[in-house]
Amino acid sequence: MAFDDGLATRVREIVGERSGCSEKRMFGSLVFFLDGNMACGVQDDGLLVRLAPADREAGLGEPGTRPFELTGRPMRNWLVVDAAAVAEDADLRRWVGRGLAFAGTLPPK
């Protein structure tokens, strides 16, 4: 797996506005953390977003989203937002913000 450098740059610009954020390459993706907790990432040309369970279910009802699977298994609390659904900066900012908001509810690592 790989990730879209252009999308990664756009996410980096949003995440870089918050203190306590970092990034790391994992499983062929680029993952962004808030206070040591995974918040979102870029895989292929899609955005990975970590959400509370109820928010994930609601998010899956939005256009351009699907469950995130790793090695064929759905990952709890994660979904994928297709590139077309985050082509506009406002949409990308909203999704990244949702991931950061959830990560912000978790105790720092």
N, C-alpha and C positions, 0 to 999 in steps of 0.2 A: 504494500500500500504506500501511497505517497500523498502529498497534500498540495493544494493550489497556493503558490507563493503570493499571488495577488490578494487572495482572500485572507491569507495569514497576515499580510501587511495591514489590511484594513482592520482586522480584529486587534492586532497589536496596537494600532493607534487608539482604539477605544479602551482597551485594557490598560494601556500605559497611563491613562488619566487617573487611575486609582492607585493608592499606595498599598503595599502588601501583595502586589501582583508579580507573578513570575511565569516563565514558560519553560517547557521541556518537551523534547521529542520522545514519544512513546508509541510503540506498536505501529510505526509508520505514519503516525499523526503528529501534529503539533498541539500540545495541550497547554491551556492557560490555567493558572492557579490563583486563588485568593487566600492568603494566609495559610498556604500549604494544602488547601482543599481544591480539588479539580472543579472547575466552573464551566469550561467550554473548550472546544478545540476545533481544529480543521483537519479533515480527512478526505482524501480525494478532492472533489470540488464542493463538498458540503460542509456545513457547520454542525458540530456536535454540541449539544447543550444539555447540561445536567440540571434537573428540576426536581422539586418536591413531587411525590407520587401523584397527587391530585392535579398539580400543574402539568405534569407530563401527559396525563390522560387528556386534559383539556387541549394541550398543545398538539396532540396527535390529531385533533379534529380540525386543525388549521391547514390551509393549503400548503403543499410542498413539504410536508413532514412525514416521517416514518419512524418506526422503532429502530434503535441502534442495536446491531447485533455484532458480537465479537466471537469468532470461531463458531458461528451458527447459533449462538445463544443470545436471546434478547438481554440487554443490559438494563437492569432496573434503574429508574430515574433518568435515563438518557434517551434522547431522540436525535434524529438527523434532520436538519433543515436543508433542503436542496438549494443549490446555488441560485436558481431563478427566484426563490423566495427571499433571498437576502441580497439581491442585486442592487436594491436601493439602500443608501446609507442609513436611512431612518429605520428600515426593517432590520438591518444587521445590528444596529445599536440597540434596538428593542430586544432582540433575541440574546445578544451577549449580555445585556443588562439583566435579563431574567436569570441567566446562569450565574452571574456574579451575585445577584441578590440571594439566590439559594445558597451558594457557597458561603456567603456572609452570615448565614444563620448557623453555620457549623462551628464548633470550637476550633480555634487555630491549632495547627500541628507544629 
